[in-house]
Amino acid sequence: MAIRTPVIAGNWKMNTDVVSGLELAREILEQSDGITGVEKIVCPPFVALAGISELLGGSSVHVGAQNVSANENGAYTGEISTSMLEGLVSHVIVGHSERRALYNETSADVAAKAAAVVSAGLIPILCVGEALEIRQAGNAISFVADQLESSLAGYTAWESLIVAYEPVWAIGTGEAATSEQAQEMTAVCREVIRKLAPNAADSVRVLYGGSVNSGNIDELLEQPDIDGALVGGASLKADEFSKLITAAGSA
Ligand code: PGA
């Protein structure tokens, strides 16, 4: 099996502003720049990207966006295109469950966004995950497999893809999936990738997300198919986020 470098990515969601975002990025840089063996990514709100990208440019901490339009440019009020992000970010989160649930993004939308991200030379962090009712009905595996396969329709840039399995019931609830649940589902994601791109399956990083913190990261990282974490709440505190980076760096 190919050796996969772990990824710790922070999704700041709609938190911080231009000034406090820059400060948070500065603290994360100070505390984690020297840690090796792990890819570090912060995904601040759009308005903070320019300053943070300038601050972190050339450092070991990469910058990502939380969303992007699938359209190139034009009459799409309030939207941001991939060409606007070029030079500011290296990664873009697509298909986060909050975008799917609150803004009605479909897997077809997510596939179009992933394609736009790739055409711009950027790396998608593509999110999938089931809601509680789906898990309780015993359908988590088939739901996530279908969701991932349709979100990857037409996808080509397998060598750079990052996938994040994030069960909706674990996001922001303080109730993370158990490491067994997270392993089972990240393995399902990897099998979907194996079906679509057999040669890439062992090199694509599959992350777990949902209430990850310094208390549960070690056990999650011990699982063979979990290659890191997409982190919400715990990414807003530099100390806590740096602990996750340290855990992955030494994992
Ligand atoms: P959380 O969010 O770590 O606050 O649960 C994870 C995510 O939404 O990516």
Boltz pocket constraint, residues with backbone or C-beta under 6 A from the ligand:
constraints:
  - pocket:
      binder: B
      contacts: [[A, 11], [A, 166], [A, 170], [A, 171], [A, 172], [A, 173], [A, 174], [A, 209], [A, 210], [A, 211], [A, 212], [A, 230], [A, 231], [A, 232], [A, 233], [A, 234]]
      max_distance: 6.0
